[in-house]
Amino acid sequence: MSPSFVPPSRGVLDDCVRLATTAPSLHNSQPWKFRVTPPEVEVYADPGRHLPVIDPAGREHLISVGAAVFTLRLAMRRAGYDVRCDLLPDPADPALAARVTAGRVTPVDQLTEQLAAAIPHRHTNRSPFADVAVPAGAVDRLRSAARREGATLTVAGPVARDAILGLARAADRRLRERPHYADELRRWTGQNARHDGVPVWAAAPWDALEIMPMRDFVPVGPGPRPREPFEPHPTIMVLATAGDTRADWLRAGMALQRVLLTATWLGLATTPISQPVEVAAVRSVLGRTPAQMVLRVGYGRVSGRTPRRPLSEVLLPAGPSRVTATGNGDERP
Ligand SMILES: Cc1cc2nc3c(=O)[nH]c(=O)nc-3n(C[C@H](O)[C@H](O)[C@H](O)COP(=O)(O)O)c2cc1C
């Protein structure tokens, strides 16, 4: 540490962590914990918030954590610091996903400003999108966003798009047959007075033509599920990484969040569609390199932001204690 180094205050880093918690996560499970020790923030994957039925290997668990790590990096950079990020820095502590350290004070560039401005506005949009093509320039920026995080984003042509949507519908049917899938989904859906899970208002209408494989978040109620036609020519993209290790899953999450924030900055709406990557047989035919997420991108109507747990619930006390499945005092729904 140089003598002129001025570390960010605890308050600045807490604000960065608060922004990190706005990241997307599987069923809004928010599977993260943070330990703030200026000038560094440790990001832990919270095993108590892993969804074992839909995500037995913990891949989407770490993608979610990776999305929070990217947001933290960005927020610290936006606060005016050079940022160093070490993934899985301690082999003896696999829950420690990343250590993000502030370095010297550095002027903030325009791209950082743009992406950081998008953080509070990004959200998953499950409404039907307008029948308007995503401009080629915007697609290029999304692909470059993925590349900057070491991932690839492939835009499906019409034939591949129809094939991917067909595979996603097949995967959705397979998931519904998986024992305890519905129970797990219900546990994370539609309850009031919670700071996690997917609220009823954020669930999608059903595609009247049954083409778009929207996740069935809403429990079967007394009336029929609202049906609407979705866009006839959706823009579908596949995010992939070179490998399929735990570090690759974290990188996929960082790339996912950079792509989503870039889309938000460009005024685009996004829906992660993960059923096709949750069924191994379907995932294996999605591309030559491991597919990590399918994304739907377009122009959607206004949607809201889902709740987040308060900072007090995600901060770990300073000190060497580890995050364990049973020992972090975190109550799951
Ligand atoms: C790994 C991962 C998988 C997801 N899969 C889906 C999905 O299949 N369908 C869906 O509608 N949303 C999916 N989402 C979006 C989450 O449900 C969403 O991020 C969460 O509910 C929080 O809402 P927000 O994105 O609006 O902040 C996924 C997000 C992540 C990070």
PDBQT file of the ligand as one rigid body, heavy atoms in Angstrom, charges set to zero:
ROOT
HETATM    1  C1  LIG A 401     -29.055 -17.616 -12.685  1.00  0.00    +0.000 C 
HETATM    2  C2  LIG A 401     -30.374 -16.927 -12.955  1.00  0.00    +0.000 A 
HETATM    3  C3  LIG A 401     -31.417 -17.629 -13.547  1.00  0.00    +0.000 A 
HETATM    4  C4  LIG A 401     -32.634 -16.989 -13.808  1.00  0.00    +0.000 A 
HETATM    5  N1  LIG A 401     -33.639 -17.676 -14.454  1.00  0.00    +0.000 NA
HETATM    6  C5  LIG A 401     -34.794 -17.046 -14.751  1.00  0.00    +0.000 A 
HETATM    7  C6  LIG A 401     -35.831 -17.717 -15.478  1.00  0.00    +0.000 A 
HETATM    8  O1  LIG A 401     -35.678 -18.855 -15.918  1.00  0.00    +0.000 OA
HETATM    9  N2  LIG A 401     -36.979 -17.052 -15.720  1.00  0.00    +0.000 N 
HETATM   10  C7  LIG A 401     -37.191 -15.767 -15.283  1.00  0.00    +0.000 A 
HETATM   11  O2  LIG A 401     -38.261 -15.222 -15.529  1.00  0.00    +0.000 OA
HETATM   12  N3  LIG A 401     -36.227 -15.103 -14.586  1.00  0.00    +0.000 NA
HETATM   13  C8  LIG A 401     -35.046 -15.714 -14.326  1.00  0.00    +0.000 A 
HETATM   14  N4  LIG A 401     -34.056 -15.041 -13.664  1.00  0.00    +0.000 N 
HETATM   15  C9  LIG A 401     -34.299 -13.685 -13.167  1.00  0.00    +0.000 C 
HETATM   16  C10 LIG A 401     -34.570 -13.715 -11.663  1.00  0.00    +0.000 C 
HETATM   17  O3  LIG A 401     -35.817 -14.323 -11.380  1.00  0.00    +0.000 OA
HETATM   18  C11 LIG A 401     -34.510 -12.279 -11.148  1.00  0.00    +0.000 C 
HETATM   19  O4  LIG A 401     -33.216 -11.796 -11.303  1.00  0.00    +0.000 OA
HETATM   20  C12 LIG A 401     -34.914 -12.144  -9.692  1.00  0.00    +0.000 C 
HETATM   21  O5  LIG A 401     -36.245 -12.520  -9.508  1.00  0.00    +0.000 OA
HETATM   22  C13 LIG A 401     -34.715 -10.709  -9.196  1.00  0.00    +0.000 C 
HETATM   23  O6  LIG A 401     -35.467  -9.817  -9.989  1.00  0.00    +0.000 OA
HETATM   24  P1  LIG A 401     -34.809  -8.656 -10.853  1.00  0.00    +0.000 P 
HETATM   25  O7  LIG A 401     -33.947  -9.285 -11.909  1.00  0.00    +0.000 OA
HETATM   26  O8  LIG A 401     -35.992  -7.947 -11.449  1.00  0.00    +0.000 OA
HETATM   27  O9  LIG A 401     -33.993  -7.793  -9.949  1.00  0.00    +0.000 OA
HETATM   28  C14 LIG A 401     -32.818 -15.642 -13.430  1.00  0.00    +0.000 A 
HETATM   29  C15 LIG A 401     -31.750 -14.930 -12.857  1.00  0.00    +0.000 A 
HETATM   30  C16 LIG A 401     -30.527 -15.563 -12.637  1.00  0.00    +0.000 A 
HETATM   31  C17 LIG A 401     -29.372 -14.777 -12.063  1.00  0.00    +0.000 C 
ENDROOT
TORSDOF 0
